[in-house]
């Protein structure tokens, strides 16, 4: 899910971001890592056991752009692979223009 912030929906953005933060504040979600990159800030949380994850939530936001929430459901997922992926994303130099084009394609 993505919420593209515009000058016309600033109030809605604040309301929806507050709702997402409240949901992710639930004790059933365990924090795996924080995201703090040039691209966005956010958090990666999970449900299940540390060595057998059942659900992963990746939440990222940039207050001038909006937020994205990705939910991945599986059985006994290995957190080591997810950690490597997030770490690579944080270190990468992502072309935001290219990401916008992808977002336009999927209708965000």
Phi and psi in degrees as GROMACS dihedral restraints (atoms count N, CA, C in turn):
[ dihedral_restraints ]
;  ai    aj    ak    al  type     phi  dphi    fc
    3     4     5     6     1  -136.4    20    10
    4     5     6     7     1   146.4    20    10
    6     7     8     9     1  -123.5    20    10
    7     8     9    10     1   110.5    20    10
    9    10    11    12     1   -88.9    20    10
   10    11    12    13     1   113.6    20    10
   12    13    14    15     1   -78.6    20    10
   13    14    15    16     1   133.1    20    10
   15    16    17    18     1  -130.1    20    10
   16    17    18    19     1   173.6    20    10
   18    19    20    21     1   -66.4    20    10
   19    20    21    22     1   -21.3    20    10
   21    22    23    24     1   -86.2    20    10
   22    23    24    25     1   -14.1    20    10
   24    25    26    27     1  -126.8    20    10
   25    26    27    28     1    30.7    20    10
   27    28    29    30     1   -58.9    20    10
   28    29    30    31     1   -44.7    20    10
   30    31    32    33     1   -66.1    20    10
   31    32    33    34     1   -41.9    20    10
   33    34    35    36     1   -63.3    20    10
   34    35    36    37     1   -39.1    20    10
   36    37    38    39     1   -58.7    20    10
   37    38    39    40     1   -47.3    20    10
   39    40    41    42     1   -61.4    20    10
   40    41    42    43     1   -42.4    20    10
   42    43    44    45     1   -64.0    20    10
   43    44    45    46     1   -47.9    20    10
   45    46    47    48     1   -67.4    20    10
   46    47    48    49     1   -38.8    20    10
   48    49    50    51     1   -64.7    20    10
   49    50    51    52     1   -39.2    20    10
   51    52    53    54     1   -63.0    20    10
   52    53    54    55     1   -41.6    20    10
   54    55    56    57     1   -61.9    20    10
   55    56    57    58     1   -45.9    20    10
   57    58    59    60     1   -62.4    20    10
   58    59    60    61     1   -44.6    20    10
   60    61    62    63     1   -62.0    20    10
   61    62    63    64     1   -37.0    20    10
   63    64    65    66     1   -65.9    20    10
   64    65    66    67     1   -43.1    20    10
   66    67    68    69     1   -62.7    20    10
   67    68    69    70     1   -46.7    20    10
   69    70    71    72     1   -71.9    20    10
   70    71    72    73     1   -13.8    20    10
   72    73    74    75     1   -78.8    20    10
   73    74    75    76     1    -7.3    20    10
   75    76    77    78     1   -60.5    20    10
   76    77    78    79     1   139.3    20    10
   78    79    80    81     1   -65.6    20    10
   79    80    81    82     1   -14.8    20    10
   81    82    83    84     1   -70.5    20    10
   82    83    84    85     1   -18.3    20    10
   84    85    86    87     1   -95.3    20    10
   85    86    87    88     1   128.2    20    10
   87    88    89    90     1  -103.2    20    10
   88    89    90    91     1   133.1    20    10
   90    91    92    93     1   -75.9    20    10
   91    92    93    94     1   128.4    20    10
   93    94    95    96     1   -94.8    20    10
   94    95    96    97     1   -42.6    20    10
   96    97    98    99     1  -165.8    20    10
   97    98    99   100     1   159.6    20    10
   99   100   101   102     1   -99.4    20    10
  100   101   102   103     1   149.3    20    10
  102   103   104   105     1  -111.0    20    10
  103   104   105   106     1   127.6    20    10
  105   106   107   108     1  -146.8    20    10
  106   107   108   109     1    85.3    20    10
  108   109   110   111     1  -125.5    20    10
  109   110   111   112     1   177.9    20    10
  111   112   113   114     1   -61.7    20    10
  112   113   114   115     1   -31.2    20    10
  114   115   116   117     1   -75.1    20    10
  115   116   117   118     1   -42.9    20    10
  117   118   119   120     1  -170.6    20    10
  118   119   120   121     1   170.1    20    10
  120   121   122   123     1  -113.1    20    10
  121   122   123   124     1   158.1    20    10
  123   124   125   126     1   169.9    20    10
  124   125   126   127     1  -157.4    20    10
  126   127   128   129     1  -152.8    20    10
  127   128   129   130     1   152.0    20    10
  129   130   131   132     1  -119.0    20    10
  130   131   132   133     1   124.1    20    10
  132   133   134   135     1  -126.2    20    10
  133   134   135   136     1   164.0    20    10
  135   136   137   138     1  -148.0    20    10
  136   137   138   139     1   163.3    20    10
  138   139   140   141     1  -120.3    20    10
  139   140   141   142     1   156.1    20    10
  141   142   143   144     1   107.3    20    10
  142   143   144   145     1  -161.1    20    10
  144   145   146   147     1   -96.6    20    10
  145   146   147   148     1   155.7    20    10
  147   148   149   150     1   -59.1    20    10
  148   149   150   151     1   -30.5    20    10
  150   151   152   153     1  -101.5    20    10
  151   152   153   154     1     3.0    20    10
  153   154   155   156     1  -151.9    20    10
  154   155   156   157     1    77.7    20    10
  156   157   158   159     1   -77.6    20    10
  157   158   159   160     1   137.3    20    10
  159   160   161   162     1  -101.0    20    10
  160   161   162   163     1   -29.4    20    10
  162   163   164   165     1  -148.1    20    10
  163   164   165   166     1   137.6    20    10
  165   166   167   168     1  -123.2    20    10
  166   167   168   169     1   134.2    20    10
  168   169   170   171     1  -117.7    20    10
  169   170   171   172     1   122.9    20    10
  171   172   173   174     1  -112.3    20    10
  172   173   174   175     1   118.6    20    10
  174   175   176   177     1  -123.0    20    10
  175   176   177   178     1   122.5    20    10
  177   178   179   180     1  -133.7    20    10
  178   179   180   181     1   146.8    20    10
  180   181   182   183     1  -147.0    20    10
  181   182   183   184     1   154.9    20    10
  183   184   185   186     1  -141.0    20    10
  184   185   186   187     1   110.0    20    10
  186   187   188   189     1   -57.7    20    10
  187   188   189   190     1   -21.4    20    10
  189   190   191   192     1   -88.3    20    10
  190   191   192   193     1    -9.9    20    10
  192   193   194   195     1  -114.3    20    10
  193   194   195   196     1   -40.0    20    10
  195   196   197   198     1   134.8    20    10
  196   197   198   199     1  -157.8    20    10
  198   199   200   201     1  -141.2    20    10
  199   200   201   202     1   162.9    20    10
  201   202   203   204     1  -134.6    20    10
  202   203   204   205     1   144.2    20    10
  204   205   206   207     1  -132.4    20    10
  205   206   207   208     1   120.9    20    10
  207   208   209   210     1  -118.7    20    10
  208   209   210   211     1   129.3    20    10
  210   211   212   213     1  -118.9    20    10
  211   212   213   214     1   123.9    20    10
  213   214   215   216     1  -118.7    20    10
  214   215   216   217     1   123.7    20    10
  216   217   218   219     1  -113.4    20    10
  217   218   219   220     1   135.0    20    10
  219   220   221   222     1  -161.5    20    10
  220   221   222   223     1  -176.1    20    10
  222   223   224   225     1  -115.0    20    10
  223   224   225   226     1   125.4    20    10
  225   226   227   228     1    52.6    20    10
  226   227   228   229     1    47.4    20    10
  228   229   230   231     1   -70.0    20    10
  229   230   231   232     1   147.0    20    10
  231   232   233   234     1   -91.9    20    10
  232   233   234   235     1   117.2    20    10
  234   235   236   237     1   -67.1    20    10
  235   236   237   238     1   -21.2    20    10
  237   238   239   240     1   -61.1    20    10
  238   239   240   241     1   -39.5    20    10
  240   241   242   243     1   -68.7    20    10
  241   242   243   244     1   -38.7    20    10
  243   244   245   246     1   -65.9    20    10
  244   245   246   247     1   -42.9    20    10
  246   247   248   249     1   -59.7    20    10
  247   248   249   250     1   -41.5    20    10
  249   250   251   252     1   -63.8    20    10
  250   251   252   253     1   -40.6    20    10
  252   253   254   255     1   -64.0    20    10
  253   254   255   256     1   -49.0    20    10
  255   256   257   258     1   -63.0    20    10
  256   257   258   259     1   -41.7    20    10
  258   259   260   261     1   -61.0    20    10
  259   260   261   262     1   -41.9    20    10
  261   262   263   264     1   -64.9    20    10
  262   263   264   265     1   -38.6    20    10
  264   265   266   267     1   -63.0    20    10
  265   266   267   268     1   -43.1    20    10
  267   268   269   270     1   -63.0    20    10
  268   269   270   271     1   -34.4    20    10
  270   271   272   273     1   -86.6    20    10
  271   272   273   274     1   -12.8    20    10
  273   274   275   276     1   -78.6    20    10
  274   275   276   277     1   158.8    20    10
  276   277   278   279     1  -106.7    20    10
  277   278   279   280     1    86.7    20    10
  279   280   281   282     1   -82.7    20    10
  280   281   282   283     1   135.5    20    10
  282   283   284   285     1   -79.9    20    10
  283   284   285   286     1   104.1    20    10
  285   286   287   288     1   -61.6    20    10
  286   287   288   289     1   -29.5    20    10
  288   289   290   291     1   -63.8    20    10
  289   290   291   292     1   -39.4    20    10
  291   292   293   294     1   -66.7    20    10
  292   293   294   295     1   -39.6    20    10
  294   295   296   297     1   -64.1    20    10
  295   296   297   298     1   -37.2    20    10
  297   298   299   300     1   -63.1    20    10
  298   299   300   301     1   -40.3    20    10
  300   301   302   303     1   -62.7    20    10
  301   302   303   304     1   -40.1    20    10
  303   304   305   306     1   -65.0    20    10
  304   305   306   307     1   -42.6    20    10
  306   307   308   309     1   -61.0    20    10
  307   308   309   310     1   -39.9    20    10
  309   310   311   312     1   -63.1    20    10
  310   311   312   313     1   -36.4    20    10
  312   313   314   315     1   -65.6    20    10
  313   314   315   316     1   -37.8    20    10
  315   316   317   318     1   -94.0    20    10
  316   317   318   319     1     3.1    20    10
  318   319   320   321     1    83.0    20    10
  319   320   321   322     1    29.0    20    10
